Amino acid sequence: MLKQAEVPAISKAIDGLYVMNDNDRLKELARMREKAMHDRASELEEAILTGMERGRAEGRTVDHSQ
């Protein structure tokens, strides 16, 4: 069914998926890439939360009476 796609770009992508699915090395590379992207997103989220926490802490310690 998927092989019958009439849009060339979609057909090419589907063919690539079949090739990748049959190739253990490519599957592992794709898994590693996805994990790296997930890890990077987690690191960025943690950095943002840490920065917000520090900002709040600094805001509490600043003397605003001047």
C-alpha positions in Angstrom: 0.0 0.0 0.0 2.7 2.5 1.0 4.7 1.6 -2.1 1.9 2.9 -4.3 2.4 6.6 -3.2 2.1 8.8 -6.3 4.1 11.7 -4.9 7.8 11.2 -5.8 9.2 12.7 -2.6 7.0 10.5 -0.5 7.9 7.4 -2.5 11.6 8.2 -2.1 11.1 8.7 1.7 9.2 5.4 1.9 11.9 3.6 0.0 14.5 5.1 2.4 12.5 3.8 5.3 12.5 0.3 3.9 16.2 0.4 3.3 16.9 1.7 6.8 14.6 -0.8 8.3 16.6 -3.6 6.7 19.9 -2.2 7.7 20.8 -2.6 11.4 23.6 -0.1 11.3 21.4 2.6 9.9 18.7 1.8 12.5 21.3 2.2 15.2 22.5 5.5 13.8 18.9 6.8 13.6 18.3 5.7 17.2 21.5 7.4 18.3 20.6 10.6 16.5 17.1 10.6 18.0 18.6 10.0 21.5 21.1 12.8 21.0 18.3 15.2 20.0 16.3 14.2 23.1 19.3 14.6 25.4 20.0 18.0 24.0 16.4 19.1 24.5 16.6 17.9 28.1 19.8 19.8 28.7 18.4 23.0 27.3 15.2 22.6 29.4 17.4 22.0 32.5 19.5 25.1 31.7 16.4 27.3 31.3 15.0 26.1 34.6 18.3 26.6 36.4 18.6 30.1 35.0 15.0 31.0 36.0 15.7 29.6 39.5 18.9 31.7 39.8 17.1 34.8 38.5 14.4 34.4 41.2 17.1 33.9 43.9 19.0 37.0 42.8 15.8 39.0 42.6 15.2 38.2 46.3 18.6 39.3 47.4 18.8 42.6 45.5 18.0 45.7 47.6 15.3 47.5 45.6 15.0 50.4 48.1 17.4 52.7 46.2 
